[in-house]
């Protein structure tokens, strides 16, 4: 079994959500960890686990970040981590995979399917084997009790329900 750990300096965990239904706010988590274990060269037996520190949420606006950490959204005090544990990693083509697993936000765990593009494997100048992946997906924030809502005068939502996930990951062979 080969173990790979995320190289956080070369990885990014981002999300996008509609604001006022006319623009998009992008956020990210600055503190996270991930591990992948696999025996097969095509990773189809991979077991993947990921966690992000809710207090590291960063949307470029301190007041909004504070609101996201509150009980209206993530409740970082009671639920300090967001976690994902894979249930399958299915190869669809040369570089395309479907990653299925259980995503836990707050006290809610739900199955989720993510699209993965494998970018390749390379040995870096320091002799370390690195793997690259790009992962995308979408969740409905209300499924995870990220329930705060408000409407505009025209009746539109202030914050959209759909959250787009976009993750670029570099993994280092241990």
C-alpha positions in Angstrom: 0.0 0.0 0.0 1.4 3.4 -1.0 0.5 6.5 1.0 0.3 10.0 -0.5 -0.1 13.2 1.6 -1.3 16.5 0.3 1.3 19.1 -0.4 -0.7 22.1 1.0 1.7 24.7 -0.5 0.7 23.5 -4.0 -3.0 22.8 -3.4 -6.1 25.0 -3.1 -9.5 24.3 -1.7 -12.0 26.8 -3.1 -15.8 27.2 -3.3 -18.1 29.6 -5.2 -21.6 30.7 -4.3 -24.0 33.2 -5.9 -24.5 36.5 -4.2 -27.7 38.5 -4.9 -28.0 36.0 -7.8 -26.0 38.4 -10.0 -22.4 37.9 -8.9 -20.3 35.1 -7.4 -18.3 35.1 -4.1 -15.3 32.9 -4.0 -13.9 31.5 -0.8 -11.2 29.1 0.3 -9.9 27.1 3.2 -6.3 28.0 4.2 -5.8 25.0 6.6 -6.5 21.5 5.4 -5.1 17.9 5.2 -5.6 14.9 2.9 -4.3 11.4 2.6 -4.6 8.9 -0.2 -3.7 5.2 0.1 -3.6 3.0 -3.0 -1.9 -0.2 -4.3 -3.0 -0.1 -7.9 -1.2 2.2 -10.4 -4.5 3.5 -11.7 -5.6 4.4 -8.1 -9.0 2.6 -8.5 -8.5 1.1 -5.1 -7.7 4.4 -3.5 -8.9 5.3 -0.1 -9.0 9.1 0.3 -9.6 11.2 3.4 -9.7 15.0 3.6 -10.4 17.6 6.3 -10.5 21.4 6.3 -10.4 23.7 9.3 -13.5 25.8 9.3 -11.7 28.6 11.2 -9.4 28.9 8.2 -12.2 30.0 5.9 -11.2 33.0 3.8 -13.5 35.0 1.4 -11.4 38.1 1.5 -13.8 39.8 3.9 -13.3 39.5 7.6 -16.9 40.3 8.5 -18.3 37.8 6.0 -15.8 35.2 7.2 -17.0 35.7 10.8 -20.6 35.2 9.7 -19.7 32.0 7.9 -18.0 30.7 11.1 -21.2 31.5 13.1 -24.1 29.2 13.7 -25.9 30.7 10.7 -23.5 28.7 8.6 -20.7 26.4 9.7 -20.8 26.9 13.5 -17.0 26.6 13.7 -17.1 26.5 17.5 -19.1 23.3 17.7 -18.1 21.8 14.4 -14.4 22.9 13.7 -13.8 20.5 10.8 -15.3 19.7 7.5 -14.4 16.1 6.5 -14.6 13.8 3.4 -14.0 10.0 3.3 -14.1 8.2 0.0 -16.2 5.2 -0.7 -15.0 4.6 -4.3 -12.7 6.0 -6.9 -13.9 5.0 -10.4 -11.8 5.4 -13.5 -14.0 6.7 -16.4 -11.2 7.3 -19.0 -7.4 7.9 -19.1 -7.5 10.9 -16.8 -11.1 11.2 -15.7 -12.5 9.7 -12.5 -15.6 9.8 -10.3 -14.8 10.2 -6.6 -17.7 9.1 -4.3 -17.7 9.5 -0.6 -19.3 10.9 2.5 -19.0 14.7 3.1 -19.6 15.9 6.7 -20.3 19.5 7.4 -21.6 20.4 10.8 -23.4 17.3 12.1 -24.7 16.2 8.7 -23.0 13.5 6.6 -24.2 12.9 3.1 -22.9 11.0 0.1 -21.4 13.1 -2.7 -20.0 12.4 -6.2 -17.1 14.6 -7.4 -15.5 14.8 -10.8 -11.7 14.3 -10.8 -9.2 15.0 -13.5 -5.8 13.2 -13.0 -3.1 15.6 -14.1 -0.3 13.0 -14.0 2.7 11.9 -12.0 6.1 13.4 -12.0 9.3 13.2 -10.0 10.2 16.7 -8.8 13.8 18.2 -8.7 14.1 16.9 -5.1 13.4 13.3 -6.0 9.8 13.3 -4.6 7.0 11.6 -6.6 4.1 14.1 -7.0 0.6 13.5 -8.4 -1.8 16.2 -9.6 -5.6 16.2 -9.4 -8.3 18.7 -10.1 -11.6 18.0 -8.4 -15.0 19.7 -8.9 -18.5 19.2 -7.7 -21.6 20.9 -6.3 -23.5 20.7 -3.1 -26.7 22.4 -1.8 -25.6 24.2 1.3 -29.0 23.8 3.0 -28.5 20.0 2.9 -25.8 20.6 5.5 -27.7 23.0 7.7 -25.8 26.1 6.3 -29.3 27.6 6.6 -29.0 31.3 6.8 -31.1 33.1 4.2 -32.4 36.5 3.3 -34.2 37.9 0.3 -33.8 41.1 -1.6 -36.6 43.6 -2.1 -37.3 42.0 -5.5 -37.6 38.6 -3.8 -34.2 37.2 -4.9 -31.9 35.3 -2.6 -29.0 37.1 -1.0 -27.0 33.8 -1.0 -27.6 31.0 -3.5 -28.2 27.5 -2.3 -25.8 25.8 -4.7 -22.1 25.8 -3.8 -19.6 24.9 -6.5 -16.5 23.2 -5.2 -13.1 23.4 -7.0 -10.0 21.7 -5.6 -6.6 21.5 -7.1 -4.4 19.1 -5.3 -0.8 18.0 -5.4 0.0 14.8 -3.5 3.4 13.6 -2.5 4.3 9.9 -2.2 5.4 9.1 1.3 
